[in-house]
Amino acid sequence: MDIFAGINGYGQGEPWTIGGLDPLPEEEWQRMRGFLALSDAEVRAMLTTVEALFKRGHELVVGTYDYLQRNEETAAILGWEEGADPAHLAERRRFFTVWLARLLGMDFSADLAHYLFRAGKFHAAHGPRHTHVPPVYVTGSVSLVNATFARFIMEEMPGHAQAPLALAGWNKVLTLHLHLMQMGYQAAQNIDQGDFAVSFVMFGRMRTATGAHQLPVSVADGATVRSALRKFFNYFPQARGEVFDPAWSGGERTDAHGTPWFTVEREYAVKPMWRVLLNGKDLSYIGGPAISLTAGDEIHIFPPGR
């Protein structure tokens, strides 16, 4: 018997789930790598070019930002119409150099997937300088890197038998990097799109997992808590494992011949002792995340013990 049933009006809390979340960055990384079919032979060919590309790496970094300064549109985006701010330029060169080092180091780790996802969020003006870089320039810059790789390999390794296969591999890997950045960009864009904003406030371990204390999330008129949670945990995918346990729901689809097939979809079930509050009320006691939101609402996420 719940002795507080008469007070809270609901009795024992009900567990709840959310579904429809985007894949985790590391899952999307593996899915896209599989689709591109990056072969062992291509990877071996890429390795033969690493020294030549590393030798010209600083030239690539400097040349990239010289080009962005000369282009009127990218110079305006970066605020460099009258020339680059030295501190800002040094900051961007460092970021590019770290990325290039991981690329040439053949890093295919889950950590890199999250790194690229975060870079995409920065392109959507969610970085410390709040600079919005439209996707056309990110896509174009990756293409320019690919073209520069081809030129460097041609100049440093003329006629090398492995060059064509290596370039095929680098093209696939750069496309993979671009895809993860676009994924992060879209997650950030979704946070900013809607008719009004609700405020997420994090406590305890959630602040460590997200690196933030709060985040405004824009939602459409008539949106539910569930839709806001989807946006939040698509933006902070690294925090899902803190709050949720994986769960699975069954469904059914019919193929072109009318044959029914059983399907399984992943959901996320809130962990015991974790509390998600809407305006101070625990979702587990007020009907779960299907509740509609209104302007000014706050969603607080508390770990156990808080």
N, C-alpha and C positions, 0 to 999 in steps of 0.2 A: 504493500500500500504506500502510495506517495503522500506523505503528510502535508506537502505543499500544494496538492492538487486544487484545494479550495482557494488558494491564493493566486496561483498563476492561471487558473482557468483551463489548463490543458493537461495537467498530470505529467506522466512520463514523456520525456522528449522522444521524438521520432527521428531515426536516422534518415539522411537524404543523400542524393547523388546528383551529379551534373554530368552531362555527356556532350558530345559534339565539339570537343576541344580539338584544336589543331595537333598534328603530331609534335612530339618533342623535337628540338633541333637535331639531336643526334639520330633520331629515327628518320627524319626527313633527309638527313645527310646520307644515311645508308640506302634509303630508297632511291634517291637521285643518283647515287654512285652506281647502284645496280642497274638503273635504267640506262645510264650512259655507257655501261659495260666497259669500264676502264680495265684493260687487260694487264696481266703480269708482264707481257711483252712490251706494252706501252710504258709501264712503270720503269722497266729496265732501260728502255731507250731514253726516258726522261732523265734517269740517273746519269747517263753519259754526258748530258748537257749541263748539269748543275754547276760544275766548276766554271764553265764559260759564262753562264748567266750570273753567277755570284761575282765574278771578276768585274762585270759591267753593272752590278747592282746599284752602286752609288750614282752612276750616270743615269740610270732609269729613275731613281728617286728625284734627283735634281731636275731632269728633263720633264718629268710629269708635272711638277709644280710650276716650272717655267711656262709650260704650255697652258696651264690653267690660269696663270696670270695674264698671258697674252690674249686669251679668248675673252671677249667682252662679257659674254653671258656668265661664264663661271667666275670671272673676276668680280662681277657685281654680286653674285651669290655669296662669295666669300668676303665681300666688303673690301676688295683690293683694287678698286677703280683707280686710286691714286698710288698704287703700289702696295705690296704685301707688308702687313705688320710683322716685324721680325719674330716676335714671340709666337704669334699664331702660325707663321710659316714653319718655325722650328718644331712646334707641336705636331703639325700635320706631317712633316717629314719623318718625325720619330714614329708616328703611328704607321705610316706607310712602310717604313723600314722594318718594323716588327712584323707586319703582315707579310712582307716579301721574304723575310728570313724563315717564317713558318711555311710559306709556300715552297721555297726552294729546299727546305728541310724535309719535305715530303710528309708533312704533318697531316694525318687523316684521323685525328683523335676526336672524341666527343667534345673535349674542351675547345677545340678549334671551331666546331660547329656552333657552340654557344658564343664564342668570340665574334664570329661573323654575324650571328643573329643580333648581338649587341651593337655591332657596327652599323647594321641596317637601321636600328632604332635611332642611332645618332644621326643618320642621314635624314631622318624624319623630324629633325629639330628637337630630339629628345636627349641631346648631349649637353655638355656644360656650356657651350657657346650658343645653343639653340639655333644652329644654322640648318636651314632646310635645303637639302640637295635633291632636286627632282631625279626620278629614276633614270631619265634619259642620259644624264651626265654620269651616273654610276655605271650604267651599261656601256656607255661610250668609253669611259676610262678603262674598264676591264678589257674592252676590245683593243684599245690602244696598247695596253700592256701585252696582250697576245701578239699584236703586230710587232712590237718592239722585241719580244722574245724571238720571233722569227728572224728579224734583222740581225740580232746579236749572234744567233746560232749560225746564220749564213756567213757572217763576218769572221767569227772565231773558229768555226768548224766547217769551212767550205767543202762541199762534196761529201760530207760524212754520211755513211750509209744509214745511220740510225736517226738522222735529222727528221725525215718525214714522219716516222712513227712517233718520235719524241714530241713533235709539234702537235700531232693528233692528241697525244696524251695531255699536254699542257692546255690545249683548248678545252678538253673535257673537264679538267680540274678547275680551270678558271670559271667555267660555266657553273660548276658545282659551288664554288665560292660565291658567285653572283647570286645564285638561287637562294642560298642561306641568308645573304644580306637583304634580298628582296622580301624574304619571309619576315625578318625582323622589322623591316620598313613598314610592311602591311600591318603587322601587329600594333605598331605605334600609331599608324594612321587611324586604325579602328578605335583606338583610345580617344582620339580627338574628334571623332565624327558622331554627331547625335544632336538631339534637340535641347538637352540640358545635361548637366553634370551631377554625378553623385561622388562623394568623397570616400575613398577607401583609406582606412587608418590601420596601420600594422603595429603589433606589439611583440616584445620578446624576440623569439627566434625568427619570426617573420621579417623583422627589420634586418637581421643578418642575411637571410636568404634572398631578400629583394634589394638590399642596399638602400632602402627608402623608408621613411616614416609614414608617408601618405602619398596618395595618387588620385587626382581627379579623373574620373572615367565618364565620358559622354555616352549617353544612351538615347534611344528614340522614344518618342511619346508612346506610352503603353508598355514600355519594356519591363521585364521582370528582373528580380534579383538574379535569377539564373543567367540571363543574358549578360548582365554586368559582370558576374563571376567568370563567364566564358572569356570576355574581353580581358579581364584582369589576369587570369591564369594563362591566356595565350601570350600576354605581354611579359609575364614573369613565369615562364615554364619551369624554371629551376625550383620554384616554390611548391609545385604540385605535390612532390613526394613528402613534403613536410605536413601538409594539411590532409591529404587524401590517401586512401588505399585504392588500388585498382579493383574494379568490379566489372562484371560482364553481363550484358543483357542479350537475350536471344530475339531474333526476328526472322522474317521470311521474305524472300524475293522470288519473283517468277521470271524465268528466262524467256527467250524469244519463242520457244516451243510450248510455253504454258506449263512447264515443269516447275514446281515449287522447290526452292532450296533454302535450307536453314542458314541463317547468318548470325554472326556474333559481333557485337559492337562493344568497345571499351567505354566504361563509365568510371567516374571517380566518386568513391564513397567517403564522406567526411570521417576522419578518425575519431575514436572515442576521446573525450575530454577536450577536443578542440572546439572552440566556440566561434561561430560567425554571427555577429549581431547586426540587426537592422534597427537603427535608432535606439540602441540599448536593449533590444529584445532578441533573444536567441532564436535563430531560425528553426531549430529543432522543436521549439515549443509554440511557434506561431504559424505552422503550416508549411515550412520549408521554403525553398527558393522560388516557388511559383508566384510569390507575392509581387504585386506591381509596385514600381518605384515612382516617386514624385521628386520634383526639384528640391534640392536641399537635403535629401536623405544622406545618411552616413552609414557605411558598412565597416564594422570593426572586426578584425581577425585576431583572436587570442589563442596562444598555445596553452597546453595544460599547465596549471599552476598559476595562471594570471587571472 
